[in-house]
Amino acid sequence: MRKNLSLNLLYRILNEGEEGSLVEVINFFSEEGPINSKLINNLYQPFRFHNESKLLFKTLEELGQFALEVCQETSSAEVFILSNVDYNIGLDTCNDARSFRELFRRYGNVIENPDQSRKKSNIFNKFFN
Amino acid sequence: MQLTTPEAKGYDTVFPGENWFFFWRTSPSLWESKLSEFQGPSPIFVPIFWGLHNESPDVLDFGNYRPETDLKRLYDCAQKVGKELVFLLPLSPAPFLPNGGLPSYLARNLLVDERGLAVTVLDNDGRLNKLYSFYDPRVFQAFRGFCNSIARYLSENAIACEVFGANASSVESGRVKSYFNDHSTTFNRGFDRYLAQLAHDGELDKERVASDPSEVERLKKSYSNQIQSLYEQAAKESLSANWAGELNFAFLGGASSDIFERTSEHWEHPSSYLGSLLGMTTLDFIPSSVLLSPGIKNEPLLKALGAIVSEPFIRSHMQNELYDEEYSSKFNPIVFFELYRNSNPEAFLKDGLVQFLERQYAWTFRFKRELKVNFDEEFGDKVRFFKGEGLDSSEFQSVIKLFMNGSKIFLDLSGMNEDLVRRLDTFVLENSLKEEKINYVSPVSKITLGEGVIITYSSEKLNSVPLVKKLKFWETLVSYFNIRHLDIETDEDGVFYFWHSRPSNAYELSYEEIRRVSLYNTTSYKKKAKISGAKNFAFLKTVDQQKVEVRSTPIGIEVQLLPGGSVSLDFGFYE
């Protein structure tokens, strides 16, 4: 996987009755394809509280933390997190592949990878650093 | 309004794949020349695009306002150039049409999959088709009206063209998903009304519904089937003069999860389309590649599509009676086994049969939705598997008839109605049939009558043993039928193959039939395949060899396939 890519994470809220609601990851991918499942499973272990093969989280904060860890591990620039509800709303504005690719960027919540954003340089850094 | 020059395409978008013709994508003045130039299989499938003819509620246009809606002109063009057209009326959301085929004034409630995502499909032109729910009562009312209008139009214009109802599905991880399946609030509202009606009629066990989630799923399935049959009935009744039945299509690249990879510019497109294609054939669907742009259709996939979705294959799905006579000299897919999944499609997975067939007889079995038997045909050549669970009296009668006509049958007695079990016992006793019984993993009984054989077993016992034991069980039992086939060993990923056969011709009299195996390497690596030699088979020739090396060894044939390589090998089979 190349570095500095943007990741996309799609989730939905599951209502589990008395146990409250859970957050399930529907899809986690970059523009190059699905993220390595072995890496995902390793990073998911600290959050695991069940025996199912799904990626479930108790809160959205935990989901965000997990997404950031994947982002850091893959040296990606950022991760866009989008719920299925917002995905369905956002689809209304998409007519082709190009507008679909923008969906996560336009409607998702972004978490930036601090390691990568620190590395971002521009022409002035060359003079002042 | 488009202000820039339209992008020139290196392919003809009006023929997006196989024998499909998207007539609305070109000017009617070009229909005749396009149809005359078409070289693909016959008949040509022409979808009836509801939204094209019915842009607003009060306007139905069949060439009155816009020439591209003139189906009579299209029909005349085809007649003139001697091409056979078949109209396809979608009976479910159609992934290759904008709004799934619905008129825009009815495209209100998005179709939602089991993960809560709106079902969206990328077509071969790079456009997103959002699909909408067919459970909206307004959609059904309008559909019925449209069916009446189109029937009137066909009759008034003397268009003697067959109309098939088209059911659209996709295949995801080996499972079929109909585009009629819906998890939207529109579906749920309708389902609530259905439950209320059942409760009103005293047919709803409220306690069971509250405590058993599987009961809710069963009721949802039943509701969905009822609504689907309403659409089918409406189309069939209105279009009875032209109605020729229903066709089941599965669309490559049409799964709801495919959208993520197909819209990406850098995502490597998988070789699995070939696997999906073969899977769709096994599941008894007509595969369609109309959603895939030419860039994705690599050489192996195109070749496989050409070989599988051939004219005999299409006609066999249309159940055209001419099929047998006209096409028997051509290559047809080999089918050794038919699996009738009347009640539970997963059942053959649980007892290990599918896993066994995939390993030993890859792609030579078919799942059948219902038992349609023409008793004039030959029965001896296929082995048929039936599940007793859900088998009704008339189906049981057909199984017995098949047996008496010399068919080879496996019958799973688990869950079979006790009356039917008794009827089978009585049938054996009254006719003094030869019956042998053994206990091997499950109680197994073999009943014979001339060529006909019924082997009964109990999957209840079989389901609980490890897979290795299940595979051994099937190997032992299936070996009884002495099916002659060649073993193929391939590198695990990315090499696909399938078998065709045809009767031998006047120059091949030493053989009973010619079997052809076509091999494809869909990866970017070099791959190998070995075909072991066997009694009753003689290697004849290689056909259409591309980027492939074929070597004959003392133990068989070795094939080295370079990336994108493909080849067909012909073997003569003799008894």
Interface residues (C-beta under 8 A of the other chain):
Chain A: N8 L10 R12 I26 N27 F29 E31 E32 G33 N84 V85 Y87 N88 L91 C94 N95 D96 A97 S99 F100 R101
Chain B: L110 V112 R115 G116 L117 A118 T120 L122 G126 R127 L128 K130 S257 I259 F260 E261 R262 T263 S264 E265 H266 W267 E268
